[in-house]
């Protein structure tokens, strides 16, 4: 029997620490909700890390059944980050390229 390996999608950005609660709530309503509603999504979560300089790093992580499933969320170019209308208001730094990993264990 062949083990199915999921694909992990990771994105990172930074916001002002004073905005972190508002941004986390915003991303829960937009990106995280959209991840979880897309067929083929196995799960998704968000991580925060206070950098101690007035900014907080945000990382979103989602697991998918396949690269093809990710296109349901991201479109044909799955390596390009998906942004929402208010992201520009919050983000002080962002990765425009998303990283994909094959989960092996």
C-alpha positions, 0 to 999 in steps of 0.5 A: 500500500502506498502512503498518501503524502500531503502538501504543506503550503506556508506563507509569512508576513509581518504586521505592527504588533499593535495590529496583530489581534485585528489582523489575526481576526481578519485573516481568520475571516478571509484566508483561513476560512477560504483555505478550510472551505476549499475541497482538498484542504486537510487543515490550516492554522496560523502562527504568530511570533512577536519579534520584539521590535514593534512587529509580529511575524505571521505564518500561515500553514495549510495541508492539502491532498495534492498540488491540484487541490491547492489550485482551487484556492490559489489558482493556476500559479500556486506559488504566488501568494493570495492577498485580500483587500485589507492586507495592504493596510496591515502588512509591513512585510510580506512574502509574495512567493509561497513555499510548498513542502511534501509531508513525509512523516 
